[in-house]
Amino acid sequence: MATLLDGKAVSASIQEEIRQTVARHFLPDNAPRLCVILVGENPASASYVKTKCRMAEKLGFRHEVYHFDEDVTQAEVEARIDACNADPMCDAVFVQLPLPRHLDAVALPNRVRADKDADGLTRAAMGALLLGESNAFQPCTPRGILRLLDAYQIELSGLDAVVIGRSNIVGKPVSLMLQRRNATVTMCHTRTRDLGSHVCRADVVVVAAGVPGLVKGEWIKPGAVVVDCGFTKIDGQIYGDVEFDAASARASYITPVPGGVGPMTVITLMEQTLQSALKRCG
């Protein structure tokens, strides 16, 4: 039976480190400050923002949520991002996706100043990742995945890794990060022919396709490490992209859903917000 990659437990240890750093370096009125842009009434988005704000409070951060109505204009959101960029006491700006169709979901996140992009998804951050530069923020979910694997002392060098999903948020950046750790990476997606043939030879499988049960347990190579980024709610039940029970019987390590990747994404956002605040304070 696989060992669970417990994102909640690893996140808790990082939370304690962050709290200690905040106590050493900040007073309440100049604590790290996260500004969140939220548009509309998407229940999932509202839930994600609430989770991030609760974590910010727990860590002693300040936070602001700028919640716009669904019919807000592009110019109004741009103006708010510009104001956050110009505010010296705002350390990080986060645009919650998805956005309504009439808003430019590429241009708005990219309007965030690079040194305040704690989410690590601007062109500047992605370009730095592609070029192997270490002075920029990294996408939170991929960085959180690597932190989780490190916590369990999983050595990636020389392993065969399969990444399923090609999004800019997870699939593409995590493939680059795995390559930087000297893993040999195969990129797959929902239209890959005979997906199981790729998965069955992988030492590490990272799945971020958003398709419940896409990866069958019987495909998992015995002893493989399985990281499931899927999170789909159906009739109140949460499902990952991997058949968890069957995969657990074959894998050496596996992330639960929920409680695996999600907590690592949130704590990485907080960690990068803290890094920005430390630069502000010199």
N, C-alpha and C positions, 0 to 999 in steps of 0.2 A: 504493500500500500504506500502511495506517495506521501512524502512529507509536505505539509502545507506551507507555501510561501506566504507568511502571515503579514500582510501589509499594515494591518492595524497595530501589531506589536512593534514593527520597525518604525512606523510613523510615531508611535508614542515615545520611543527613545530619541528620535530627532526633535520632537516637540520639547522635550526637557532641555536639550542642548540650546534650542532657540530661546526658550524662556530665560535661561541663565545668561545668554548673551544680551538679551533685551534688558535684563535687570542691571547688568554691568555697564552698559553703554548709553542708556536712554532714561530720560524722565518721562512721566506720562504725557506731558504736553508736546514732546517731540519724538514720541515713539514711532516706529515704522508705520507708514500710512498707505493703505491699498485703496485705490479708487476703481469701482466697478461700474461699467456701462451695461445696463439691462434694458432691452426694448420689448414691449409687449407683455403678454400674459401666458407664455408657454410654461406649462406646469413643471416640466423637466428643468428648464432653464432657471426658473424661480427656485427650485429645490437645490440646484447646484450652487446658486449664488448664496442661498441661506447657509448651506454647508460651509462654504468658504468664509462667510462672515462669522459664523460661530467659531471656526478655527482661529480666525484673526483675533477675536475677543479673548479666546482661551490663551493665546500667546502674548497678550498684552499689546497687540497692534491697534492702531486706529483704522477705521475704514469708513468709506462713503459709498453708498449705492445711488447712482443717478438712474432712476427708473423712468423711462419714456413711454408714452402711449404708443400703441401699434402704428398709428399714422404719422409719427414724427418724420420730419424731413431729413434728408441726408445732411443738409447744411446745419441743422440744429445739433445733430450728433457730432458732426465734425467740430463745431464750435465748443462743445463740451470737452471733447478729447484735447483740443488745442489749449483750453483753459487748464486742464490737468497737466498737460505737458509743461505749461509755463509756471505752474505753481511749485515753488521750491520745496514746499512741505509735502508734496505728493511724491511718493517714492516709486509707485508702480501703478500702471493703468491696465485694466483687464476688460476686454470687450467680450461679453458672453455671447457665444454662438449657439444655435443659429439665429440669424437676423431675418426680419420680414423680407419678402421677395423684392420690394421696391428699394431696399437699401443695398449698397455695394458691400458684400461680405468679405471682399478682398481689400478694397481701399480703406475701409474704416479701421480694421485692426492694424494695417500698415501705417496708419497715421500716428500711431503711438510712437513716441520717441524711443530710440533704441535702448537708451540707458534706463528707461522705465518699463521696458517690455518684459516683465517678470514671467509672462506666459511663454516667451521664447518663440513666437510664431511670426514675427515680422520678417520681411525679406532680408534685413540685415542679419538677424539671428540665424536664419536658415542658410544664408550664404556663408556665414562664419563656420557653421557646422560642416557644410560641404567642403570647405577649404581646410578643415582641421584646426581652426583657430580656437583658442580657449578663453578669450577675453569677452565673450558675449554670453547672454543667457541662452539656455537650451530649452527646447519644447518640454513641458512639464511631465507628460506621461512617459515618453521615452527615457528621460533622465530618471524618473521615479522607478521605472523598471530596472534600470541598471543598478540603482541604489539598493533595490530589493535583492537582486541577485548577489550583489557584493556582501550584503548582510548575512547571507547564507554561504558565503565563501565559495561561490560557484565560479570556477575558472573557465573563461570563454575561449581562450586562445586555442586555435586549432580545431575547434568544434564546427560541425556543420549546422547552420541555423536556417530555418525556413520562417519567413515573415509573410503572413497572409493578410493582405490589406495594403493599399497604396495611398492612403490619405497623407496630407501634409502634416496632420496633427500627430499621427502615430507611425504608420507604416514606413513612409520614406525616411523620416529622421531616425527611427530606431534601427533601420537597416544600416545607416551610416555609422551609428554608434557601435553596433555590433562589429562592423568591419574594423573600426578603430581599436577594438579589443582583440583583433586578429581572428575573429570568427569568419568562416566562409559562408556567405549569405546568398540564399535563393529567394527572390521576391515572387510571391504568388498573389492571387486575388480570386474573386468569385467566378471569374471566367477562365481560370486556369484549367486546362484539360487534364483529367486524371489527377486531381489534387492529392488524392491519397498516396500516389506513387512518390510524390515529393515529401509529404509529411513522414512517411514510414522510414525514411533514411535520415531524418533530422535528429541531431542530438539536442537541439533547442528549437522549440516551436513558439512563435509569438503570433497570436491571432487577434486581429482588430478589424473584423469584417462587418460586424453588426448583424450577423445571421445566426440565430440561435441553433445550436447543435450542428453547425457546419462541419466541424472536425469530429470525425467518428473516433470513439475510443480504440477501436481495433487498428486504427492507422498508427497509433503512437508506438514508436520504437521503445522496446523495454529499456528503462533507465533514463529516458529522455526528460528534459526539463520543459514544462508547459506553462506558458504565460498567456492567460486569457483576458483580453481587454474588453470583451463583449459585455454589454449590459442592456438587455431588452426586457421590458416588463410586459407580461401577458396575463390578463386576468388577475392582477395583483401579485403574480409570481415573477421573480427575476431569473433570467436565463443568461448564461454566457454563450460564447461561440463554440465551446468544446463540450462534448458529452462527458460531464464531469466524473460520474461514477465509474464508467468504463475506462476512461483515460487514467484515473487515479490508480486503477489496478495494475497499470503498466509503467507509468511514469515514476521517476525518482523524486521529483519535486513538481508541484502544481499550485497555481494560485486559485483560491476560492473566489466565487462570485456571488455576492459582494464580499468585500473585505481583503481583496488582494491588491489589484492595481489602483483602484480608486483612492484609497487613503494616501498612497504614495504620490499620486498626481496633486492632491490638495496640499500636502506638506511641502512638495517641491515648489509650488507657487509661493508659499509662505517663506521658504528658505531663500528664494531668489528676491523676494521683496525685502527681506532682511539685508541681503547683500547690497541692494540699492541704497537702503537707508544708512548702512555703515559708510558707504562712499559719500553720502550727503554730509555726514557728521565728521568726515575726515579721519 
